Amino acid sequence: MHQRSIVKVGASLLIASLALSACGSRGSSTSSPSSGNKTAVIGIMAPLSGNLSALGLGIQNSVMLAVSQANASNAIPGWTLKVEAKDDQGVPDVGKNAATAFAGEPDVAGVVGNLNSSVSQSTQPVLATAKIVQVSPANTNPSLTQGANYTTAPVRTYATYFRTCTTDAVQGPFAAQYLYQTDHITKVATINDKKTYGEGLVAAFTQEYKKLGGTITDAETINPDESNFQAVIAKMKPTAPDALYYGGEYPQAGPLSQQMKAAGLNIPLMGGDGIYDPKYVALAGTTANGDLATSVGAPTDSLAAGKKFLADYAAAGYKDPAAAYGAYSFDATNAIINALKVSLKGAAAVASVRQATIDALGKVSFTGVTGPVAFDKFGDTTSRVLTVYKVASLKWVPVVTKAFK
């Protein structure tokens, strides 16, 4: 999902057991290895502190749940899986340090993360050099898998990188089609936060929206740390848009929605999965009603496997909710585990089979809690299902779920 801006606080912590994690502790967790078992580590890189920690903790807990279930079922005979989490703080340099630490650990078999596209840009080359597989449950920027020229000359950038969520090359156009074809909105203003995620999302939306026949009345940018949006609202208002499409995260989107409506610009704000969170509604207040967001996949509670995941998550007693990317993190972890079932069979050490793990992950295919899990030649998910949500009675409510074509 994204480039996100958060407070630089916190550090990765170590905790002793899954039980402690279930009480809301942050950091690494270990199930007690069975006698004689070798250990393989699955790492986590996500913001475990700051404004987006709810998303990061949902990722962490979901990885822990998948690992706990795998150990309980002896999924990889002769091996016990251990979780080690590092707080990347949503900051590229911090994420790079976390990746460097993982690269120096011979027992690391794979890493789930990052949340932010810009952070993954820093971690990808580090993990690739060490031949450690990385599966993101949330990155949506297309360049991470298909390079800077993904629209004209896509090329696999890192053979170690995969993701279980679809990209902004799908999400942006999906939103454009909904606004133009379903809501019959023909005039839209856009704003992005100048970050990797926001810029890419708005660019993909704009291209499709114009192709459909829609008009972009105004295209503005804001700074990542901006909180007063009166100036940009004053520029946008005279162009008389019927909706605003926003590229960025909920910490800024919520106040933006509130301020533009207070200024008399009573139109829906629509964004991507970066704003699809209850905290967006809390920040925007009653003005959030009618606002829209797209998010990857179908609502977790609409699928039988998703309902079981949520029930198991609740039963584990985690303090923090699974949030937007819990199910995708659970599937990302199980994708790595399924690859390890192949690569670790008969292996003496994790580091000796890292290439085999890369090869096996590329061939993974199973039914996950988000639906079918498999990867194409770029490492992207083969699923192109998305959902449009609308705020009604101060809650996100699914409006339509379908595969993008």
C-alpha positions in Angstrom: 0.0 0.0 0.0 2.0 2.8 0.6 4.2 5.7 1.3 3.1 6.9 4.7 4.2 9.6 7.0 4.4 8.8 10.7 6.1 9.9 13.8 9.6 8.5 14.3 9.1 6.9 17.6 9.6 3.4 19.0 12.0 0.6 18.1 11.8 -3.1 17.6 11.3 -4.9 20.8 11.8 -8.5 21.7 9.1 -10.5 23.5 9.2 -14.1 24.6 6.1 -15.7 23.3 3.0 -15.6 21.2 1.0 -15.3 24.4 2.7 -12.0 25.2 2.0 -10.8 21.7 -1.6 -11.6 22.1 -1.8 -9.2 24.9 -0.6 -6.4 22.6 3.2 -6.5 23.0 5.3 -5.5 20.1 8.4 -7.2 18.6 9.5 -10.7 18.1 7.8 -13.9 19.2 8.8 -17.5 19.5 6.9 -20.7 19.9 9.0 -23.1 22.0 10.8 -25.3 19.4 10.0 -29.0 19.6 12.9 -31.2 20.8 15.4 -31.6 18.0 13.7 -29.2 15.6 15.7 -26.7 13.6 14.5 -23.1 13.6 13.5 -20.9 10.7 12.6 -17.2 11.2 9.9 -15.3 9.5 10.5 -11.6 9.9 8.1 -8.7 9.9 8.8 -5.1 8.9 6.0 -2.7 9.6 5.2 0.6 11.5 4.6 -0.7 15.0 4.5 2.8 16.5 3.2 6.2 15.4 0.1 7.2 13.5 -0.2 4.1 11.4 0.7 1.6 14.2 -2.9 0.2 14.1 -2.2 -1.1 10.6 1.3 -2.3 11.5 0.2 -4.2 14.6 -2.6 -5.8 12.6 0.1 -7.1 10.2 2.3 -8.3 13.0 -0.5 -10.1 14.9 -1.8 -11.8 11.7 1.7 -13.1 10.9 2.0 -14.5 14.4 -1.4 -16.2 14.1 -0.3 -17.9 10.8 3.0 -19.1 12.4 1.3 -20.3 15.5 -1.1 -22.4 13.5 1.7 -23.7 11.3 3.7 -24.8 14.3 0.7 -26.4 16.0 0.0 -28.5 12.9 3.7 -29.4 12.4 3.4 -27.9 8.9 7.2 -28.3 8.2 8.4 -31.5 9.8 11.7 -31.1 11.6 11.3 -27.3 11.7 9.9 -24.8 14.1 9.0 -21.3 12.9 9.8 -18.2 14.9 8.5 -14.7 14.3 10.8 -11.7 14.6 9.3 -8.2 14.2 11.0 -4.9 13.6 9.4 -1.5 13.7 10.3 0.3 10.4 8.4 3.4 11.6 7.1 4.0 8.1 10.5 5.5 7.4 12.7 4.3 4.5 16.1 4.6 6.3 14.7 2.8 9.4 13.3 0.1 7.1 16.6 -0.3 5.4 18.3 -0.8 8.8 15.7 -3.4 9.7 16.3 -5.2 6.4 20.0 -5.1 6.9 19.6 -6.7 10.3 17.5 -9.5 8.8 20.0 -10.0 6.0 22.7 -10.7 8.6 20.7 -13.4 10.3 21.3 -16.9 8.8 18.0 -18.3 10.1 15.7 -15.7 8.4 13.7 -17.6 5.8 11.4 -14.8 4.6 10.0 -11.4 5.6 6.5 -10.1 5.6 6.3 -6.3 4.8 6.6 -3.5 4.3 3.4 -1.5 4.7 4.7 1.6 2.8 5.8 1.5 -0.8 8.6 4.0 -0.2 10.0 1.9 2.6 10.0 -1.2 0.4 11.9 0.7 -2.1 14.7 0.8 0.5 14.3 -2.7 1.8 14.0 -4.6 -1.5 17.6 -4.4 -2.7 18.9 -5.3 0.8 16.8 -8.5 1.1 17.4 -9.3 -2.6 21.2 -9.3 -2.1 20.8 -11.8 0.7 18.3 -13.8 -1.4 15.6 -13.5 1.3 12.0 -13.6 0.0 9.8 -10.6 0.9 6.0 -10.7 0.6 4.2 -7.4 1.2 0.5 -7.5 2.2 0.0 -3.8 1.5 2.4 -2.2 -1.1 0.4 -1.1 -4.1 2.9 1.0 -6.2 3.4 -0.9 -9.5 7.1 0.1 -9.9 8.0 -2.2 -7.0 7.5 -5.3 -9.2 7.5 -4.0 -12.7 10.1 -1.1 -12.6 9.8 2.6 -13.2 8.6 2.1 -16.8 5.8 -0.3 -15.8 3.3 1.2 -18.2 5.5 0.8 -21.3 8.3 -1.6 -20.5 7.6 -3.7 -17.4 10.5 -5.7 -16.0 10.8 -7.7 -12.8 13.0 -5.6 -10.5 13.7 -8.1 -7.7 13.1 -11.9 -7.9 12.8 -12.0 -4.1 9.8 -9.6 -3.9 6.2 -10.6 -4.0 2.9 -9.1 -2.8 -0.6 -10.4 -1.9 -2.5 -7.2 -2.7 -3.2 -5.7 -6.1 -1.5 -2.5 -7.4 -2.4 1.1 -8.0 -2.4 0.4 -11.7 -5.6 -1.5 -10.9 -6.9 0.4 -7.9 -6.7 3.9 -9.5 -8.6 2.9 -12.7 -11.1 0.9 -10.6 -12.0 4.1 -8.7 -12.2 6.1 -11.9 -14.6 3.6 -13.4 -16.8 3.7 -10.3 -17.0 7.5 -10.1 -17.7 8.0 -13.8 -19.7 4.9 -14.7 -21.6 4.1 -11.5 -21.9 7.4 -9.7 -22.0 9.4 -13.0 -19.6 12.0 -11.7 -18.0 13.8 -14.7 -15.9 16.4 -13.0 -13.2 15.6 -10.4 -10.4 17.5 -8.7 -7.3 15.6 -7.5 -4.9 16.1 -4.6 -1.8 14.0 -3.8 0.7 14.2 -0.9 3.8 14.0 -3.1 4.7 10.5 -1.9 5.2 7.3 -3.9 1.8 5.9 -3.1 -0.2 9.1 -3.4 1.4 10.2 -6.7 1.1 6.8 -8.3 -2.5 6.4 -7.2 -3.6 9.8 -8.6 -1.7 9.3 -11.8 -3.4 5.9 -12.5 -6.8 7.4 -11.6 -6.3 10.4 -13.8 -5.3 8.5 -16.8 -8.3 6.2 -16.7 -10.8 8.9 -15.7 -9.8 11.1 -18.7 -9.9 8.1 -21.0 -13.5 7.5 -19.9 -14.4 11.1 -20.8 -14.2 12.7 -17.3 -12.7 16.1 -16.7 -10.0 16.8 -14.1 -11.0 20.3 -13.0 -7.9 20.9 -10.8 -4.8 18.9 -9.8 -3.1 20.0 -6.6 -0.4 18.7 -4.2 0.1 19.1 -0.5 3.1 18.6 1.7 3.4 15.4 3.7 3.2 17.2 7.1 0.5 19.7 6.1 -2.5 20.1 8.3 -4.2 23.3 7.2 -5.7 22.9 3.8 -7.4 26.2 3.3 -5.1 27.3 0.6 -5.5 24.3 -1.6 -9.3 24.3 -0.9 -9.5 27.9 -2.1 -7.8 26.9 -5.4 -10.0 23.9 -5.9 -13.4 25.4 -5.0 -13.8 27.7 -8.0 -13.3 24.8 -10.4 -16.6 23.3 -9.2 -15.7 19.6 -9.0 -18.3 17.1 -8.2 -15.9 14.9 -6.2 -12.3 15.0 -4.9 -9.9 12.1 -5.5 -7.2 12.0 -2.9 -3.9 10.2 -3.1 -2.4 9.7 0.4 -3.2 8.4 3.9 -6.0 8.9 6.4 -4.1 11.2 8.8 -4.3 14.0 6.3 -7.3 12.9 4.4 -9.6 13.0 7.4 -8.9 16.7 8.2 -9.0 17.5 4.5 -12.5 16.1 4.2 -13.6 18.0 7.3 -12.0 21.3 6.2 -13.3 21.4 2.7 -16.9 20.7 3.7 -16.6 23.4 6.4 -15.5 25.7 3.6 -18.7 24.9 1.6 -17.2 22.4 -0.7 -19.8 19.7 0.0 -18.6 16.9 -2.3 -17.4 13.4 -1.5 -13.8 12.7 -1.0 -12.6 9.4 -2.5 -9.3 7.8 -1.8 -7.5 4.5 -2.0 -6.8 1.9 0.6 -4.7 4.4 2.4 -7.8 6.1 3.8 -9.8 2.9 4.3 -9.6 2.8 8.1 -11.9 3.7 11.0 -9.5 6.4 12.0 -10.3 8.3 8.8 -13.9 8.5 10.0 -12.8 9.6 13.4 -10.7 12.4 12.0 -13.2 13.6 9.5 -16.1 13.4 11.9 -19.7 13.6 10.7 -18.5 15.1 7.4 -17.1 11.7 6.5 -20.6 10.4 5.6 -20.7 9.9 1.8 -16.9 9.7 1.4 -15.5 6.8 -0.6 -12.5 4.5 -0.6 -11.3 1.6 -2.6 -9.5 -1.3 -1.0 -7.9 -4.4 -2.2 -9.9 -7.7 -2.3 -13.3 -8.5 -1.0 -14.3 -7.6 2.6 -12.7 -10.2 4.8 -16.0 -11.0 6.6 -17.7 -11.7 3.3 -15.7 -14.9 2.7 -16.0 -18.1 4.7 -12.3 -18.4 5.1 -12.1 -14.8 6.0 -14.7 -15.3 8.7 -12.7 -18.1 10.2 -9.6 -16.0 10.1 -11.3 -13.2 12.0 -12.7 -15.7 14.5 -9.3 -17.3 15.1 -7.8 -13.8 15.4 -10.3 -12.9 18.1 -9.8 -16.1 19.9 -6.1 -15.5 20.1 -6.8 -12.4 22.1 -4.8 -9.8 20.3 -5.4 -6.3 21.7 -5.3 -4.6 18.3 -7.7 -5.4 15.4 -6.5 -7.2 12.2 -7.2 -3.9 10.4 -7.1 -3.4 6.7 -4.1 -5.7 5.9 -4.5 -8.5 8.5 -6.0 -11.0 6.1 -3.4 -10.2 3.4 -0.6 -10.6 6.0 -2.0 -14.0 7.1 -2.0 -15.1 3.4 1.5 -13.6 2.8 2.8 -15.6 5.8 1.2 -18.8 4.5 2.6 -18.2 1.1 6.1 -18.2 2.6 5.3 -21.2 4.8 4.0 -23.1 1.7 7.3 -22.3 -0.1 9.3 -23.5 3.0 7.5 -26.8 2.9 9.3 -27.4 -0.3 12.6 -25.7 0.2 13.3 -26.8 3.8 12.5 -30.5 3.2 15.7 -32.3 3.9 17.6 -29.0 4.3 20.4 -28.6 6.9 20.1 -24.8 7.2 17.8 -22.0 6.1 20.5 -20.0 4.3 21.5 -22.9 2.1 18.1 -23.1 0.5 17.2 -19.5 -0.1 17.3 -19.8 -3.8 15.0 -22.8 -3.6 12.7 -20.8 -1.4 12.5 -18.0 -4.0 11.7 -20.6 -6.7 9.1 -22.3 -4.6 7.4 -19.1 -3.7 6.9 -18.2 -7.3 5.0 -21.5 -7.8 2.8 -21.2 -4.7 -0.9 -21.6 -5.3 -3.5 -22.1 -2.6 -6.9 -20.8 -1.3 -6.2 -18.2 1.3 -8.5 -16.2 3.6 -8.6 -13.4 0.9 -9.3 -15.8 -2.0 -6.9 -17.6 -4.4 -3.2 -16.8 -3.6 -0.8 -17.1 -6.5 1.8 -14.8 -8.2 2.5 -13.8 -11.8 5.9 -13.5 -13.5 6.5 -10.2 -11.8 5.7 -11.4 -8.3 2.3 -9.6 -8.3 -0.8 -11.3 -7.1 -3.0 -12.8 -9.8 -6.1 -11.5 -8.0 -7.5 -8.3 -9.3 -10.5 -8.1 -6.9 -11.3 -4.7 -5.3 -14.1 -3.2 -3.2 -15.6 0.3 -3.1 -16.6 1.4 0.4 -18.7 4.3 1.5 -19.0 6.0 4.9 -22.6 5.6 6.1 -23.6 6.4 9.7 -19.9 7.0 10.4 -18.9 3.5 9.3 -17.2 2.1 6.2 -19.8 0.0 4.3 -19.0 -2.1 1.2 -20.8 -0.9 -1.9 -19.5 -3.1 -4.7 -16.9 -5.9 -5.0 -15.7 -7.1 -8.3 -12.7 -8.1 -10.4 -11.1 -5.3 -12.3 -11.2 -5.7 -16.1 
